[in-house]
């Protein structure tokens, strides 16, 4: 038999995998499936990396192990919503649709559910950097992750006890920080406003150089390794027997396995398969200021203003807002103005009117308990789910992919996969 015939026979014998969604989670899943020896086809209606993966701050937020639904957040929710410069927005025209989700969100703060969510976030985040390093080393792109450090800042002097309490809680979860003030704070960030009183410095924190360019690098490796990309909107996935039909607006395709990694658009695909998940599209906003990239040395989070900004290759990225508004509403201009206001309060250099600023809005896939779904269809295990990582999609993408492929390969994981089951709702 000729060598070319042997190659074709080997290729035809491989398990075929459709990965639906070319954001950072889908890209990591596609590459991981290739590493396992599968033939992979990637679907998306847009170019790779142009969804929520494009708009994040680039910071790998492994210290975020507290679920969004917790007693402290719920006590402050009304005041945050009513504050016109606050971080929480619920468009009035969407309120009736979001009300059932909000009830689930409140219920997720119950002690046992909160403990479960904390456990899940802690397990995922502890493994996330190592998983990213494995992924990037494999594709020769280790330089895409930078050990940058991170500063969580407070402006109110009377909040220093809050910082100390948070530091103790982080240490109990094996996350080390340094409480910094005065000259040490100025040494770390010379251009921060002098209204910043103190901060927690996370010396081991990491970021990526540029989220979109990272996605492009992942995608280029995927195609170089023989992956196929079909730029069509997937309208339905239909499991039958041991196969899965993937339908687009143009035609049907058939595969051995399908992985649903469609972010905020995953809900409709699961609904067609008889599964209802309380997945909500949380609209996130960002500003990018190309000429301001050198103003900060580290990613910065504001404990009081509740937004994040940091340096990327493209410039300074300012990210914030929690707006539960679905997939169809247009961006609201006032949200960008709020981000501009808060960022200029912490970085006075941003008040320069000559600075060019670009604006973006995207959709985060958010579930009430802050945990993703990493699971298989209960009746059709050839359909694998990997979505719902909320604010931590970039942070958890590589470890999510590894776990999803372990499920598909029937391999045992050290992480408790029951925490991420689709049936938990």
C-alpha positions as MATLAB code, in Angstrom:
seq = 'XXXXXXXXXXXXXXXXXXXXXXXXXXXXXXXXXXXXXXXXXXXXXXXXXXXXXXXXXXXXXXXXXXXXXXXXXXXXXXXXXXXXXXXXXXXXXXXXXXXXXXXXXXXXXXXXXXXXXXXXXXXXXXXXXXXXXXXXXXXXXXXXXXXXXXXXXXXXXXXXXXXXXXXXXXXXXXXXXXXXXXXXXXXXXXXXXXXXXXXXXXXXXXXXXXXXXXXXXXXXXXXXXXXXXXXXXXXXXXXXXXXXXXXXXXXXXXXXXXXXXXXXXXXXXXXXXXXXXXXXXXXXXXXXXXXXXXXXXXXXXXXXXXXXXXXXXXXXXXXXXXXXXXXXXXXXXXXXXXXXXXXXXXXXXXXXXXXXXXXXXXXXXXXXXXXXXXXXXXXXXXXXXXXXXXXXXXXXXXXXXXXXXXXXXXXXXXXXXXXXXXXXX';
ca = [
       0.000    0.000    0.000;
       1.342    3.450   -0.937;
       2.218    5.910    1.820;
      -0.490    8.328    0.622;
      -3.109    5.577    0.858;
      -1.990    4.718    4.404;
      -2.302    8.375    5.409;
      -5.807    8.603    3.946;
      -6.832    5.403    5.718;
      -5.518    6.695    9.058;
      -7.300   10.033    8.576;
     -10.595    8.360    7.678;
     -10.408    6.162   10.793;
     -10.104    9.134   13.164;
     -13.030   10.234   15.327;
     -14.590   13.323   13.776;
     -15.345   16.165   16.164;
     -17.367   19.314   15.479;
     -16.529   22.198   17.802;
     -19.259   24.831   17.729;
     -17.912   28.233   18.728;
     -14.529   29.752   17.857;
     -14.026   31.846   20.973;
     -11.112   31.124   23.249;
     -12.849   28.137   24.910;
     -13.796   26.611   21.548;
     -10.308   27.166   20.160;
      -8.723   25.473   23.167;
     -11.172   22.571   22.843;
     -10.428   22.217   19.122;
      -6.671   22.089   19.758;
      -7.060   19.667   22.647;
      -9.182   17.370   20.472;
      -6.454   17.468   17.815;
      -3.859   16.548   20.446;
      -5.965   13.506   21.273;
      -5.745   12.420   17.647;
      -9.190   13.474   16.412;
     -10.147   15.113   13.131;
     -11.723   18.445   14.072;
     -14.025   20.879   12.295;
     -14.626   24.291   13.921;
     -17.830   26.278   13.339;
     -18.585   29.939   13.974;
     -20.634   32.650   12.315;
     -17.713   35.098   12.738;
     -13.956   34.983   12.515;
     -12.219   33.187   15.359;
     -11.842   35.183   18.573;
     -14.295   37.968   17.791;
     -16.882   37.302   20.526;
     -16.446   37.892   24.237;
     -12.886   36.560   23.863;
     -11.967   39.714   21.945;
     -13.102   42.161   24.597;
     -11.658   41.039   27.905;
      -8.870   42.721   29.855;
      -6.336   39.973   29.197;
      -5.906   39.325   32.917;
      -5.987   35.714   34.156;
      -8.082   36.289   37.264;
      -7.319   33.157   39.260;
      -8.049   34.936   42.562;
     -11.757   35.296   41.672;
     -12.997   32.314   43.629;
     -16.031   34.006   45.199;
     -19.236   33.416   43.187;
     -21.031   36.514   41.939;
     -24.109   35.521   43.941;
     -23.104   35.928   47.577;
     -24.656   37.709   50.577;
     -22.357   40.728   50.314;
     -23.218   41.320   46.648;
     -26.929   40.873   47.259;
     -26.912   43.388   50.124;
     -25.362   46.021   47.866;
     -27.209   45.119   44.631;
     -29.966   47.739   44.887;
     -27.586   50.601   45.606;
     -25.309   49.463   42.774;
     -28.239   49.362   40.364;
     -29.579   52.776   41.378;
     -26.177   54.452   41.137;
     -25.950   55.992   37.623;
     -22.171   55.502   37.725;
     -22.379   52.064   39.317;
     -21.235   48.772   37.761;
     -24.655   47.073   37.551;
     -27.311   47.782   34.921;
     -30.627   46.117   34.127;
     -32.272   47.700   31.079;
     -35.928   48.351   31.928;
     -37.179   46.813   28.676;
     -35.447   43.539   29.581;
     -36.396   43.337   33.254;
     -39.450   41.090   32.866;
     -37.401   38.586   30.869;
     -34.525   38.548   33.334;
     -36.669   38.233   36.499;
     -36.709   34.367   36.625;
     -32.929   34.315   36.168;
     -32.497   36.861   38.960;
     -34.499   34.636   41.303;
     -32.166   31.730   40.501;
     -29.220   34.055   41.071;
     -30.485   34.988   44.542;
     -31.101   31.326   45.403;
     -27.506   30.508   44.414;
     -26.322   32.449   47.481;
     -27.787   29.820   49.823;
     -24.990   28.399   52.023;
     -24.701   24.947   50.459;
     -24.934   26.235   46.881;
     -22.416   28.959   47.641;
     -19.991   26.421   49.091;
     -20.378   24.256   45.999;
     -19.716   27.176   43.670;
     -16.644   28.288   45.628;
     -15.260   24.766   45.453;
     -15.762   24.638   41.705;
     -14.158   28.017   41.056;
     -11.225   27.193   43.317;
     -10.577   23.871   41.586;
     -10.741   25.361   38.087;
      -8.694   28.449   38.857;
      -5.946   26.558   40.659;
      -5.308   24.541   37.499;
      -5.872   27.280   34.929;
      -2.364   28.756   34.567;
      -0.700   25.350   34.371;
      -3.213   24.291   31.713;
      -2.499   27.455   29.720;
       1.231   26.812   29.929;
       0.760   23.272   28.594;
      -1.392   24.553   25.746;
       0.968   27.351   24.742;
       4.136   25.302   25.117;
       2.630   22.734   22.744;
       2.085   25.375   20.044;
       5.359   27.238   20.634;
       3.673   30.334   22.053;
       4.726   30.376   25.707;
       5.567   34.071   25.405;
       1.845   34.860   25.160;
       1.547   34.615   28.974;
       3.318   37.211   31.121;
       3.828   37.038   34.888;
       2.585   40.589   35.345;
       1.368   40.882   38.917;
      -1.960   42.526   39.743;
      -3.143   45.314   42.041;
      -6.556   45.447   43.728;
      -6.892   49.064   44.875;
      -8.959   51.009   47.412;
      -9.320   54.776   47.557;
     -11.020   55.013   50.970;
      -8.575   54.963   53.872;
     -11.249   53.529   56.162;
     -11.404   50.410   53.946;
      -7.941   49.207   54.935;
      -9.429   46.699   57.364;
     -11.487   45.326   54.478;
      -8.268   44.868   52.510;
      -6.630   43.086   55.448;
      -9.630   40.776   55.893;
      -9.608   39.994   52.176;
      -5.886   39.264   52.383;
      -6.460   36.764   55.207;
      -9.251   35.053   53.259;
      -7.054   34.819   50.160;
      -4.181   33.353   52.200;
      -6.538   30.711   53.577;
      -7.091   29.731   49.941;
      -3.342   29.663   49.166;
      -3.322   33.015   47.329;
      -0.512   35.267   48.550;
      -0.703   39.061   48.463;
       1.208   42.079   49.778;
      -0.615   45.037   51.353;
       0.980   48.152   49.846;
       0.670   51.862   50.581;
       2.608   55.091   50.151;
       6.034   54.808   48.561;
       5.672   51.079   47.795;
       2.383   51.677   45.969;
       3.889   54.600   44.032;
       6.870   52.431   43.110;
       4.565   49.786   41.645;
       2.298   52.258   39.801;
       3.732   55.796   39.531;
       0.850   57.214   37.476;
      -2.001   56.104   39.725;
      -3.996   58.956   41.244;
      -2.895   60.020   44.728;
      -6.473   59.343   45.862;
      -5.603   55.634   45.886;
      -4.867   54.880   49.533;
      -3.832   51.237   49.575;
      -3.846   48.058   47.504;
      -3.314   44.328   47.592;
      -0.496   43.306   45.262;
      -0.678   39.803   43.754;
       2.945   39.114   42.705;
       2.231   35.781   41.005;
      -0.674   36.989   38.835;
      -0.451   36.542   35.070;
      -1.956   38.105   31.976;
      -1.850   37.449   28.257;
      -0.177   39.877   25.884;
      -3.286   40.470   23.744;
      -6.489   38.360   23.893;
      -7.420   38.652   20.203;
      -3.891   37.930   18.968;
      -3.784   34.920   21.303;
      -6.964   33.615   19.684;
      -5.478   34.170   16.233;
      -2.386   32.212   17.263;
      -4.515   29.332   18.546;
      -6.560   29.376   15.348;
      -3.482   29.440   13.087;
      -2.074   26.370   14.835;
      -5.436   24.618   14.561;
      -5.575   25.118   10.790;
      -1.854   24.328   10.345;
      -2.519   20.981   12.008;
      -5.224   20.127    9.514;
      -8.268   21.590   11.253;
     -11.134   22.810    9.090;
     -13.033   26.024    9.773;
     -16.599   26.507    8.506;
     -17.744   30.086    8.853;
     -21.482   29.491    9.087;
     -24.007   30.006   11.858;
     -25.006   26.722   13.461;
     -28.774   26.588   13.836;
     -29.189   23.161   15.418;
     -27.352   20.059   16.649;
     -29.258   16.760   16.497;
     -27.804   13.642   18.141;
     -29.064   10.328   16.795;
     -27.636    6.892   17.394;
     -23.894    7.337   17.692;
     -23.651   10.400   15.431;
     -24.472   14.106   15.605;
     -25.931   16.206   12.803;
     -24.768   19.818   12.807;
     -27.112   22.054   10.808;
     -26.165   25.476    9.525;
     -28.148   27.971    7.470;
     -26.694   26.365    4.340;
     -26.454   22.604    4.893;
     -26.187   19.649    7.281;
     -22.967   17.944    8.425;
     -22.486   14.673   10.305;
     -19.846   13.882   12.944;
     -19.024   11.321   15.618;
     -18.981   13.960   18.350;
     -20.019   17.599   18.787;
     -18.729   20.030   21.411;
     -20.983   22.985   22.255;
     -18.688   25.928   23.077;
     -20.909   28.705   21.767;
     -20.808   30.946   24.834;
     -23.955   33.010   25.307;
     -25.458   31.382   22.202;
     -25.259   27.869   23.684;
     -28.675   28.042   25.352;
     -30.659   27.763   22.110;
     -28.580   24.794   20.896;
     -29.217   22.914   24.146;
     -32.914   23.785   24.098;
     -33.269   22.034   20.754;
     -31.847   18.923   22.422;
     -34.364   19.041   25.272;
     -32.145   20.710   27.879;
     -33.043   24.041   29.459;
     -30.163   25.896   31.084;
     -30.542   29.277   32.846;
     -27.827   30.853   30.714;
     -27.961   34.629   30.413;
     -26.091   36.966   28.087;
     -24.270   39.410   30.334;
     -23.241   42.405   28.251;
     -19.706   43.615   28.926;
     -18.224   46.921   27.761;
     -14.654   47.994   27.139;
     -12.519   50.932   26.068;
      -9.142   50.582   24.380;
      -6.771   53.554   24.427;
      -3.753   52.786   22.197;
      -1.493   55.631   23.335;
      -2.103   54.956   27.055;
      -0.673   51.438   27.207;
       2.426   52.580   29.082;
       0.483   54.384   31.817;
       0.146   51.176   33.845;
       2.697   48.488   34.639;
       0.173   45.956   35.983;
      -3.490   45.111   35.554;
      -5.487   47.112   38.114;
      -8.826   46.266   39.708;
     -10.848   48.771   41.717;
     -12.501   47.208   44.765;
     -14.874   50.182   45.074;
     -15.533   51.193   41.469;
     -15.602   47.544   40.326;
     -13.830   47.668   37.013;
     -10.477   46.492   35.651;
      -7.868   48.147   33.453;
      -4.481   47.067   32.278;
      -1.790   47.206   29.619;
      -2.044   45.115   26.445;
      -0.089   45.140   23.213;
      -2.962   47.153   21.698;
      -2.871   49.793   24.446;
      -4.679   50.342   27.730;
      -7.817   48.200   28.082;
     -10.607   49.339   30.437;
     -13.235   46.691   31.155;
     -16.334   46.704   33.323;
     -20.091   46.743   33.666;
     -22.516   43.958   34.485;
     -25.494   44.533   32.235;
     -28.070   41.769   31.962;
     -29.638   42.740   28.667;
     -29.738   39.733   26.357;
     -28.339   39.248   22.874;
     -30.249   41.747   20.753;
     -30.173   45.190   22.398;
     -27.754   47.731   20.953;
     -24.849   48.996   23.108;
     -25.827   51.826   25.451;
     -23.557   54.858   25.063;
     -23.793   55.815   28.730;
     -21.971   52.638   29.753;
     -18.846   53.727   27.870;
     -19.075   57.135   29.531;
     -19.136   55.487   32.969;
     -15.997   53.493   32.151;
     -14.291   56.638   30.897;
     -15.192   58.493   34.093;
     -13.955   55.810   36.480;
     -10.720   55.110   34.618;
      -9.801   58.800   34.525;
     -10.387   59.054   38.286;
      -7.732   56.405   38.888;
      -5.428   57.434   36.031;
      -5.437   61.229   35.673;
      -3.460   60.967   32.439;
      -6.583   59.642   30.739;
      -8.230   63.058   31.030;
      -6.243   64.138   27.961;
      -8.966   64.826   25.380;
      -6.524   64.134   22.523;
      -6.322   60.410   23.359;
      -7.958   58.159   20.786;
     -10.467   55.738   22.329;
     -12.222   52.741   20.753;
     -15.409   51.231   22.220;
     -16.697   47.637   22.234;
     -19.560   45.637   23.711;
     -19.869   41.849   23.829;
     -21.802   39.060   25.553;
     -20.508   36.952   28.438;
     -22.214   33.576   29.026;
     -23.307   33.712   32.675;
     -25.050   31.103   34.817;
     -26.618   31.924   38.218;
     -24.044   29.982   40.266;
     -20.931   31.383   38.471;
     -19.819   27.905   37.372;
     -19.530   26.751   33.760;
     -21.165   23.683   32.285;
     -18.529   21.059   31.451;
     -20.478   17.887   30.821;
     -22.021   15.469   28.318;
     -25.626   15.250   27.205;
     -27.363   12.886   29.694;
     -28.866   10.735   26.917;
     -26.377   11.390   24.121;
     -22.792   11.320   25.452;
     -21.434   12.075   21.987;
     -22.498   15.700   22.640;
     -20.114   17.506   25.006;
     -20.779   20.890   26.637;
     -18.164   23.518   27.531;
     -19.665   26.954   28.094;
     -20.807   29.448   30.735;
     -17.470   30.593   32.194;
     -18.891   34.132   32.778;
     -16.102   36.638   33.574;
     -13.494   33.857   33.587;
     -13.653   32.545   30.030;
     -10.084   33.504   29.214;
      -8.795   32.397   32.622;
     -10.432   28.964   32.483;
     -10.340   28.236   28.732;
      -7.397   25.832   28.640;
      -8.380   23.854   31.739;
     -12.002   23.700   30.513;
     -10.765   22.165   27.262;
      -8.676   19.575   29.061;
     -11.605   18.566   31.256;
     -14.051   18.417   28.333;
     -11.722   16.104   26.410;
     -11.245   13.906   29.463;
     -15.024   13.451   29.542;
     -15.092   12.640   25.849;
     -12.224   10.134   26.238;
     -13.776    8.619   29.389;
     -10.667    9.580   31.365;
     -10.659   10.238   35.111;
     -10.098   13.807   36.295;
      -8.679   14.998   39.610;
     -11.325   17.748   39.583;
     -14.843   16.969   40.820;
     -16.771   17.055   37.545;
     -20.127   16.728   39.309;
     -19.807   20.436   40.140;
     -20.197   21.367   36.467;
     -23.005   19.038   35.389;
     -25.738   20.414   33.156;
     -28.324   18.596   35.294;
     -27.524   20.677   38.400;
     -30.237   23.141   37.430;
];
